[in-house]
Amino acid sequence: MLELYIGNGKGKSTAAAGLALRAVGNDIPVIYTQFMKDGSSGEMTGFSLLPLVSIFTPDHFFGFSRTLTPDQRQILKNDYMKLLLQISDYLKESKKEPDPEETGFSEKDIFQVCILDEALSAEAAGLLPLESLLSFIKETPSSVELVLTGRSAKEEILSLADYISDIQAIRHPYPVIKARKGIEY
């Protein structure tokens, strides 16, 4: 299944992190990666303590996409493609049909959760090719619950989604306060 958390409201990454925590609490392994972020958020720290979570991170972070130089953009494009390949290889290596006798899972159950936090934002910023993301989505085994977050998604991705949650900002204090550690990140 493909889940998308989109919109201009706070909570897309939080929803994905909550799903990851629920999966881990049910002994379902999770792959978690963040695009467009520096990897220092609270969820990354928390997930690093959980043995069922495999974290993949890009090699570089340069700040907001609107401030990137052409060289930095190319470095991130390479990093993000490398991440997709690493995760794809990891999924192929760990792909096995669950044995109900050993795992309690049947072939109809979710065997793994894969979260690509802000992958949709990376695609929208031109740092992750749409065709590469579409290929990744289509090649993900059916036993994997795939979750992508970002402000918006192209129609080609929306049409593949099984779940789409559009999280809207009704009221946000951002004009008045700075982002707070532990709450907004």
Helices and strands as residue ranges (DSSP letters): E 2-6, H 12-25, E 30-34, H 42-48, E 53-56, G 65-67, H 70-94, H 100-103, E 112-117, H 119-124, H 130-139, E 144-149, H 155-158, E 163-166
